[in-house]
Structure formats: C-alpha cells, structure tokens
Amino acid sequence: MVQSRTKAESADPTAAIKVEEEVAYLAKRHRVSPAIVREIIRRAGSAERAAIEREIQKGRARR
C-alpha cells in the first residue's frame, strides 16, 4: 500500500522529522505502538501533543 504525503511533509523534510520524533516520544511515554499514535493523529486531525495525549487516555479508559 502506497501512502501519499501531504504537501507540508514533502516541502519541508525537517518538519517530517520533528513529527516522527514526537510520535516516538509519545509512543514511548504512553507505552503504545508508534502506529497507534500515528492513527490517533490521523483521526484527530491534529498533531498537538495535548490533544493526542487526551485521546490516548480516552482509549485507556475504555479498556
């Protein structure tokens, strides 16, 4: 499956690196897979750390 990149990612490679670092940090901090963090970012439509952490906590509350 080929993933398409947004214009922001293709235009500025440093922004993509920062997003991946943020994903890795949140995944390690909350002990979830980086793929789960990326999915939450995609669903929420925001890469804001506080919003992602709220979604992770909501998911844990459901378990």
N, C-alpha and C positions, 0 to 999 in steps of 0.2 A: 504494500500500500504506500503510495507516494503522498507525503504531506506537503501542502502548499504553505509557503511562508508569507507572512504579511509584509507590506512594503516597509514598515519600520525595521523589521528584522533584517531584511535584505539590504537596506540602505545603510544601517549602522551596526556593524558586527560587534562593537563593544557593548551595545545595548542588549544584544542577544546573550552575550557572555554574562552580563550582570543579572539577567533574568534566570539563567541557568544556575548561577551561584546562589541566588535567592531560593530557587527551587531546592537545591541541595541542602541549604541551611534549614529550611522549614521541614524538609523530609527527615533530616537527622534529629532536629529538635523535638518533633512530634512523633518520631518513630513510625513513620509511614513511608510507603514507597514514593520515589520521585514522580512516578507515573500518576499516582493519586493526587499529588499536589498539582501537577500539570492539568489534570482533569478538572480539579476544583477551579483553577484559574480560567480554564476554558468555559466552564459552566457559569461562573460568576461574572465573567467578562471584565474582571479587574485583577490587576497584579498587585494590588495594595496588600501589604503584609497583614494588617489588622483584619481585613475582610476575609482573607484566606484562613487565618487562624480561627475566626468565628465559625467558618464553615467546617473546619476540622473538628472543632468542639461539638458542633451540632451533630456531626456524624458519629462521634464517640458517645454522645448522649443517647443515640438511637440503639446502640448495641446493648 
